């Protein structure tokens, strides 16, 4: 079992920045892909960013150039640095840990990000 705990959400004005953190209960980055997803009420959860076991990153087109995913293996923590935030970035952000084979994935409880003036 892996527990994921997100933090860092909140209310920010358009153009502002936030950094989300996701702390894993144990060291998993060598075998789990890590990712950030977001969901708006009434809509499907969507991919924001992922980082593989080798450190390769991938971003949704809507956040490229503004968001950065990173990880600190010593702290078993993955981060999402969000800059130039827009109102359409408002959502609940979830951390995900995915092991490909056999397939197992875990989710955090989510953290609310609200971008509004």
Backbone torsions as a table, in degrees:
resi	resn	phi	psi	omega
1	UNK	NA	146.2	177.3
2	UNK	-130.5	127.5	173.2
3	UNK	-101.9	136.4	178.2
4	UNK	-120.3	129.8	-178.7
5	UNK	-125.4	115.4	178.9
6	UNK	-89.8	154.4	173.7
7	UNK	-155.4	167.1	174.2
8	UNK	105.0	-4.4	178.6
9	UNK	-72.8	172.6	178.9
10	UNK	161.5	-165.4	179.9
11	UNK	-101.7	130.6	-179.7
12	UNK	-141.9	150.2	179.0
13	UNK	-78.9	154.0	174.8
14	UNK	-53.1	137.0	-176.6
15	UNK	90.4	-10.2	-178.7
16	UNK	-82.6	-175.7	-177.0
17	UNK	-131.9	152.9	172.3
18	UNK	-144.8	153.0	172.0
19	UNK	-123.8	119.5	175.8
20	UNK	-91.2	146.0	176.3
21	UNK	-124.1	147.9	176.3
22	UNK	-135.5	109.7	-179.3
23	UNK	-96.6	125.8	177.2
24	UNK	-92.1	151.4	-175.3
25	UNK	-74.7	-15.4	175.7
26	UNK	-154.0	172.8	-177.6
27	UNK	-73.9	114.9	-173.9
28	UNK	-132.2	-5.1	-170.1
29	UNK	-64.3	-20.4	-179.2
30	UNK	-76.9	-17.3	-177.9
31	UNK	-126.9	-9.5	-179.3
32	UNK	-117.7	134.1	165.2
33	UNK	-73.7	141.9	177.1
34	UNK	-114.1	145.6	-178.3
35	UNK	-150.6	160.1	171.6
36	UNK	-116.7	134.1	176.4
37	UNK	-126.8	163.7	175.7
38	UNK	-141.3	155.6	-177.3
39	UNK	-145.1	132.0	172.8
40	UNK	-101.0	141.2	-178.2
41	UNK	-52.1	126.2	178.4
42	UNK	89.3	-2.3	179.4
43	UNK	-121.3	165.1	178.8
44	UNK	-73.0	151.7	174.2
45	UNK	-68.2	137.3	-177.8
46	UNK	-125.6	150.0	178.2
47	UNK	-69.9	136.4	174.4
48	UNK	-107.5	-53.3	-177.6
49	UNK	-160.2	149.9	175.8
50	UNK	-135.4	157.4	173.5
51	UNK	-138.0	128.7	-175.3
52	UNK	-84.3	177.8	178.3
53	UNK	-62.8	-28.3	179.5
54	UNK	-88.3	-5.0	177.8
55	UNK	98.0	3.1	176.6
56	UNK	-71.3	142.4	-177.1
57	UNK	-118.0	156.0	179.3
58	UNK	-145.4	142.0	-176.4
59	UNK	-132.5	149.8	169.5
60	UNK	-66.0	147.2	-179.1
61	UNK	-57.1	-33.8	-175.0
62	UNK	-68.6	-16.5	-177.5
63	UNK	-118.1	-4.4	-179.1
64	UNK	-57.0	134.1	179.8
65	UNK	86.0	-11.5	-179.2
66	UNK	-116.1	-34.8	-177.4
67	UNK	-109.3	149.2	176.7
68	UNK	-136.6	126.4	175.3
69	UNK	-97.9	139.3	178.1
70	UNK	-150.3	172.2	-179.5
71	UNK	-146.7	154.4	176.0
72	UNK	-125.6	103.4	-175.5
73	UNK	-64.3	-34.7	-178.9
74	UNK	-63.3	-29.7	-179.9
75	UNK	-102.9	0.0	-177.0
76	UNK	51.2	42.5	-174.3
77	UNK	-129.8	136.7	174.7
78	UNK	-113.0	145.6	-174.8
79	UNK	-121.9	155.7	169.2
80	UNK	-131.9	105.9	175.7
81	UNK	-86.4	122.2	-175.8
82	UNK	-117.6	116.1	179.4
83	UNK	-115.9	164.0	178.3
84	UNK	49.1	48.7	-175.2
85	UNK	-65.4	146.1	-179.4
86	UNK	-120.7	157.3	177.7
87	UNK	-55.7	-32.3	-179.5
88	UNK	-73.2	-5.0	173.0
89	UNK	-83.0	-6.4	179.0
90	UNK	-61.9	125.3	-176.9
91	UNK	-178.4	171.8	165.9
92	UNK	-89.3	127.3	-178.1
93	UNK	-102.1	131.3	-177.4
94	UNK	-118.6	141.3	173.2
95	UNK	-93.6	142.2	-179.5
96	UNK	-133.2	140.9	172.4
97	UNK	-121.7	124.9	-175.2
98	UNK	-125.1	124.2	169.2
99	UNK	-102.9	129.0	-171.6
100	UNK	-75.4	-45.6	-176.0
101	UNK	-139.5	119.3	-11.9
102	UNK	-66.3	152.1	-173.8
103	UNK	-70.6	121.9	176.0
104	UNK	-143.0	134.5	172.8
105	UNK	-139.3	152.9	-178.4
106	UNK	-128.6	150.5	-179.8
107	UNK	-126.8	146.8	170.3
108	UNK	-81.8	-178.8	-175.4
109	UNK	-84.8	-13.2	178.9
110	UNK	94.7	150.7	176.1
111	UNK	-137.7	134.5	-174.9
112	UNK	-81.3	131.5	171.8
113	UNK	-118.9	123.7	178.8
114	UNK	-123.3	122.6	179.1
115	UNK	-110.7	110.0	-174.9
116	UNK	-158.4	148.5	175.5
117	UNK	-94.9	NA	NA
